[in-house]
Amino acid sequence: MVSDVVKIALDAGHGINTPGKRTPDDEREWSFNDMVVRYIITLLRDYVDAETIRVDDYTGRTDTPLAARVNQANNWKAGAYVSVHQNASDGKWGTHGGTETYHFPGSLQSKKLAESVHPNLIRSFKLKDRGIKEADFYVLKNTNMPAILTEGAFMDSRIDIVALRDESRLRAQAEGIVLGLANHFGLKKKEVAGVTNEPTLNAAQEKVRQEAMKLGITDGKNPFREVNQYYVWNALLPLAKEIEELKNKLK
């Protein structure tokens, strides 16, 4: 699904002072949501033809009416709507928790969007998978575009609160949503001169690279390039010669 410009409308859930929307220790849901939305906006700037608009009050001081949010997204002709929330059970600390994503019942396009975003959100945020669900939330029902509402974590969970209090985990929540959006719409990352999107080596792979360089098997460059026969010959020839010399000495 590719469009010349993909327009994403975002909201960070409730206002900072909305009653009940807080942890048992009085940490505000909006503070968590706001950070996730800010990261989403920042990360989407790395993609070609992706635009964002935030339809809530970015200061959090007012809880923008849902109708105003929906109208702004509809008037802007957004291609998708993402409402970012964190969940709660009974407002008391417990061991429940997990991540879930909602779409409006019967909306095939919204369901497809949820199916693109939710698995990436789970892989990135790494909390319990509570699944994709249906609900007639106002912003899901009244938007003219595919719309989802994410519930990243439970604010009254002793398990999930660890992730919510960690900015790197909130960024990971945003990264999962952005990757899902990128996959859904076929978004491509912008090319930056001198920078490639090649994956980085993990610790185990880097250890192998260093050992291979010491043995002269490789120069260590371009670890993920496709390997051809000549490259294999050239890399193994010095080692083969040393083995042959050792055999001759042992005769």
N, C-alpha and C positions, 0 to 999 in steps of 0.2 A: 504494500500500500504506500505509494509515493505521491507526494504533493509538492508543488513548487515551493510553497512556504507552509510550514506546519506551525499553527498557532496554538499554544498551550495556555489555558487559563488555570490559575492556581489560587487556592486559598489556604490559610493556616488555621482552619477550624474556628474556634471561639476567641473572643477577646480575652485580654489578660485578666480582667476582673469578673468574667462570667461566673456566676455562682456554681459551685460544685465541680468545676473543671480544674482539679488540682490533685496533687498527691496527698496522702495522709500527713505529710510534713509541710504542706502548704506550698509546694512547688507548683507553678502554674503550667497547665497544659500548653497554653499559647507559647510559652518560652521554648518548649521542645519543638512544637510544630513550626514556629517561626524559623528556627535554625535549619530544619529540614528543608523548608521552602526556599530559604536563601541559598542553600547549597544546590537545590534543583535548578534554580535560575542561573547560578554561576556555572554549573556543569553543562547546561544546555547551550551556553554561549560557545562551547567548543564544537558545536555541530553546525553544519551548513544548513541554511534555510530553516532555522528553528527560532521562533519568537515566543516570548512569554508575556503574560500580563497577570498582575496580582489583583484580585478583586475584593480582598478583605482590607482592613485598615492595617497597613504594615507597621504602625506604631503599637498596635494592640490595644490602644486606649478605648476604642469603641468596638462593639461586636456588630459589624456591618450586617444589616438585615439580609436574610437569605435571598429575598426577591431582588434586592439591589445587586447582589453578587451575580445571580443568574442573568439578570437583564444586561449587565455589563458584558458578561461572557457571550451572550447571544448577539448583542449589538456589534461586538467585535468580530463576530463570526469565527469563534474559536473552533479548532479542529478536535480538541479534546479538553476535558475539564478534570482536574485532579484536586480533590479536597483532602488535605493531610490532617489526620487526627491521631491521638493516642487514646487508648481505651481505659476503662475502669470497671470494676465489679461492684463491690459494696462500699468502697471507700476505706476499707480496712486492710492492713497488710496481710498478704496471703501468698501461697505458692502457685497460684494459677498464673496464666500468662499466654503470650503468643501473638501472632500477627494474622490479620484477616483483611480481605479486600472486598468491598461491596460494589454491586452494580444494580441498576433498576430492573425489576422482574420483567422478562419478556423483551428486553432490549438486546438484540443480537450483537450490535456493534459495541455496546458497552461491555457485554460479556467477553467479546474478543479482546477488548482493551484490557480488561481485568486479567484475562488468561495470559496476556503478554507481560503485564507488569508483576503480577503476584509471585510467580516462580522466581523471578529475578530479585524481588524484594526479600523473599525467604532466603535465597542463597547469599545475599549480601548482608542482611541484617542478622541472620543466624539465630532467630528465636523460633519457638514452636510454631508449626504451620497449622493454623486454625481454618485454613481454606478460603475459598471464594464463596461469597454469600450474596443473597438478594435482599434488598430493602427499598422501601419507597421514600427514602430521605428526600427532602425538598430539592436539594441541588442535583440529585440524580434524576428526579422525576421531571423537572421543569427546564432543564437545559436542552438545547437543540442539537447538541453534539454528543458523541460518546463520553460518558462521565463515570468516574470511579471515586470511591471514598476509601482511603486506607486507614486502618487502625494499627499503627506500628507496634505498640507495646501497651501493656497494662501498667498504669501509673501506680496502682496499689498492689503490685506484685513485687515481692522482695527479689525475685529473679530478674524481671524485666527492668526494674528501676536502675540496675547496674548499667544497662545499655543506655538508658535515657540520660543518665548523668555523665556519660562519656561522649564528648563531642565527636570523636572519631567514629563512634557507632552511629551517631545521628547522621554524620556524613555518609556512612555506609547505607543507611536507610534511604537517603536521597539518591545515592548511586544506583541502588536497585531499581528505584522508580524510573530514573533517567534511562537506564539500560533497557528497561521494558518499553518505554516510550520510543526509544531509538529503534529497537527491533520491530515494534509495531508499525511505525511509519517509514521504516527504511532510511532513517537518518544516517548520514555519513559525517565523520569527524572532519573538521577543517585541517588542511595540510599546513604545517608550519615549516618554514625553510630551516633545513638542518636538523629537523626533529622527525623521527619516525614513530609509528604506532606499534613497533615491534614489541612483543612482550618481554619482560625482564626475567632473568634467571632467578630461580629460588635458591635457597642456601645450598641444597644438595647438588643442584645443577652447577652452581658456581664452583663448588669444591671439585667436581669432575673437570670443569674447564681449566682450573688452575693446575691440577695434576697433569692434564693432557698437555698443557703448555710447557710444563717443566720437562716432560719427556720428549718434547719436540714434535708431538703428533699434530698439533694445530697451532695457529697463530692466535687463536682465541677470539678472532673477529667474526661477526655475523653468525652467532650460534644457531639461529633458526633458519638459515638459508637452506634452500633445497640442495641436496647433495647429489653431484653427478659422479660418474665413474672416474674421471680424471682427477677430481678433488680427492677421492679415496686413495688412488694410486700415489698421488703426490704427498699425501699426509702419512701414508704407511711405509713408503719407500725407505726413509731413513731408519725406521725401526726394523724393517726387514733386513737391511744391510747389516745392522748391529747384530741381529740374530745369526746371520750367515757367518759373520766374523767370529762370533762366539763358538759356533759349531766347528769351524776350522781349527780354533785353538784347542778344542777338546779332543780332536782326533789324535 
